[in-house]
Amino acid sequence: MVFENSSSADSKTVLRRNQACYYCRHRKTRCDGQRPICGPCLRASHEDDCEYTDNLRRSRAEILEEDIRSIQTRINQLEHPEAPNASVSLHKPYMQARDPAQIPGLHQILDTFHEPVLSAPPSMSIKTETGTSASIITDSWWNSDEPPKHMVENFLDTFLPYTSDWGFFLDFDNFRRDALLPLPNGHHSRPSPALLAAVYLAAITLSTSPTLKSHEKTFLMRALSALPISLSGLHPRKVLHGLQAEIILATYFFSRGKFTEGMYHTATAVSLAVSSGLHKIRVEAPSSLAGHSIDSQEAERVDAWFAILTLDKAWAGALGTHSNWNNTRDALETGDSDVLTTDMSPRTLLVNTVVLWERANSLAARWDPEMRAQDSRDFFSAFNTLDEHIENFRRTVTRLAAEGSCDRPIIVGCFIAHAATITLHAPFASDGVSRHKSIAAATAVLVAAADMKLEGVGYINPIVGPVWATACRVVVEEIRVRDGNHDTDELASVFARGFAAMRMYAESCPLMYYHIQKIQDAYNMLAEKSEDAMAEP
């Protein structure tokens, strides 16, 4: 259960030739061979440059440089056909001199990362005068206005299982249909360029291909630069598409631990939604779609507003900040557990849960032991009411998750409902009742993590990272307080099982990786202290 740590690697390990990462070889630094990021690169904050080429003779950077030179040569040939021997100058002799099996081209590199959809179909290759196939278009797809159609299909298929984790509220079937229309980027019948770039960015983030991930910054900058243009343009759905792009970008930045940027895009989304009147829609509609006819466009606007509320309230609860929208009276249902189970869609259940979490954070921050008697009575009246509502939601989402639901909003809502209990009772951790509720909620998070069944692996909504960290801190502290009592082993077993499941998501995003490492460090320190105590005579 111990995290691999590059700093603990055996400094005397001798790596075989070409087994060091490219950056260490280039800088002539001793590499420890740790993966995915070696110790020297981690300490030097060069994680993006840490690349292992293994048995390949050259690094990806060198191969890309050669491909760029080849493309530039080909462009020069096309621009100056009158030049002598233009079809063979430099390029063909060099291609004959190297061994393709030892020095693969870019399309072969893509194949080694198990992305067959990225290999160039015959129509994507350009034939030279000598009949040599030069995959110029595929090799430089990231410089085009859009990726090739087969890559767009791959991006959409990659993104589909995780749409709820990215706050995607548009009808995905319609979005996919419009995205694949044989029309130029920016055409009004297709999604806006900013939204397409944001979805491509999310898909690249979800990809396991290092080569594909190397273009992450390209599509991030493309989405950021296209947003202002899209919102000021004439696209018939520029508001909804702009909102969707803002939500995806905010989620991306939060997943990277860039909270300032994430909060900026969240605030922008809230401001745009309010200025467009989305907050005035019939918010009860999503919970009763089965019994009422509702215009599809209105349903999409409802989903848009709820997606924005979810993003705003969830990260306000996680970061302990004020949300951008405080008038959530109509968005919060206070019915009993049976009503919640039968009438609430997963999306509506999630937004109500994050509203409760944000309210718990806000109310807990108001507690002051020195407050006046009347203020204290008002506080505990609000405290008990909110605690009851949170318990209703905890019972609902826990039951739905226990029934085998694979719906991601329900599973995320389950974690957040438990986090709301922990947050609300945090000021009273020394009180027996509050301590018991906090421990029960934290344990429930670990059990839910171990038992959750998700379609697709390796990624979950980044908001879960802070929730898991909060729950694990409570459990680790309780293990420390019990200090070897009879029930410590049982609690430690629950922690070990839940944390093992959490570690599966450590590589999904930097924020998750950070929290998992912090949890591991805290538990390791506790284990070391326990061993030292046992060793004392």
Secondary structure, 3 states (H helix, E strand, C coil): CCCCCHHHCCCCCCCCCCCCCHHHHHHCCCCCCCCCCCHHHHHCCCHHHCCCCCCCCCCHHHHHHHHHHHHHHHHHHHHCCCCCCCCCCCHHHHHHHCCCCCCCCHHHHHHHCCCHHHCCCHHHCEECCCCCEECHHHHCHHHCCCCCHHHHHHHHHHHHHHCHHHCCCCCHHHHHHHHCCCCCCCCCCCCCHHHHHHHHHHHHHHCCCHHHHCCHHHHHHHHHHHHHHHHHCCCCCHHHHHHHHHHHHHHHHHHCCCHHHHHHHHHHHHHHHHHCCHHHCCCCHHHHCCCCCCCHHHHHHHHHHHHHHHHHHHHHHHHCCCCCCCCCCCCCCCCCHHHHHHHCCHHHHHHHHHHHHHHHHHHHHHCCCCCCHHHHHHHHHHHHHHHHHHHHHHHHHHHHHHCCCCCHHHHHHHHHHHHHHHHHHHHHCCCHHHHHHHHHHHHHHHHHHHHCCCCCCCCCCCCHHHHHHHHHHHHHHHHHHHCCCCCHHHHHHHHHHHHHHHHCCCCCCHHHHHHHHHHHHHHHHHHHHHHHHHHCC
